[in-house]
Amino acid sequence: MSAGDKVQNAAEKAAGNVKEGVGKATDNEELEAEGKMDQAEAGAKQAGENVKDAAKNAGDSLRDGFKD
């Protein structure tokens, strides 16, 4: 995962957290739910990036094993 992706996912998660908090504070269930959804989406993106990184690392390790 690139550093830019990590920062973007963290920012989206933080924004979702703020939305959720504002929704709770103003008793706006729709805004609260939207904030929770934003956080879930950011978490899913991060998980997908982690899987891609793991697959790349596994491929690199396998390739390096054949070099020796």
N, C-alpha and C positions, 0 to 999 in steps of 0.2 A: 504494500500500500504506500503510495507516495505521501509525503508530508502534507501536501496540499489537500489530499483526500481526507487525511486524518483531521486536519484543521476544519475543513468544511463540515465533516460529519459531527465533530464536537460542537461547532457553531450551531448547526441545525438542532442538535439535541438540547443545547442550552436555550435556544429560542423557543423550542417546544416546552421546556420547563418553565420559562417565563410566561408563556401563553397559558399554561395550565394554572400557574399561580394567580395570574390576573383573573382567569375564569373563576377560580375558587373565591377570590377576594370580592368579586363583583356578583357572585352567585349566578354566573353565566355558564350553564352546563355545556352549551355548544362550544364555547371557547375553550373550556377545560378539556373537553373530549378532543378537540382539534389539537391542543397542545400535547396530549397523550399520544395521538396518532403521529404527530411530527417526531416525537421522541422515538416511537417504535420504528418509523421509517428510517431514521438516522441509524438506529441500532442494527437494523437489517442490512443497510448498506455497508456498515462497518463489518458485520459478520461475513458478507459476501466478499469484501476485500481481503479479509483474513483467510478465507478459503483459497482465494486466488494466490495469495502469498505462500500459503502452505504447499499448494500444488507446484508453484514455481520452484520453491526450495527443494521439494522432493525430486523434481525433474533435474535440477542442478546437481543434487547429490548423486543421483543415478548416473548422470552423464560423467561426473567427476570420477565415479567408481570405475568406469570403463576406460578412463585415460591411463590408469596405473597399470 
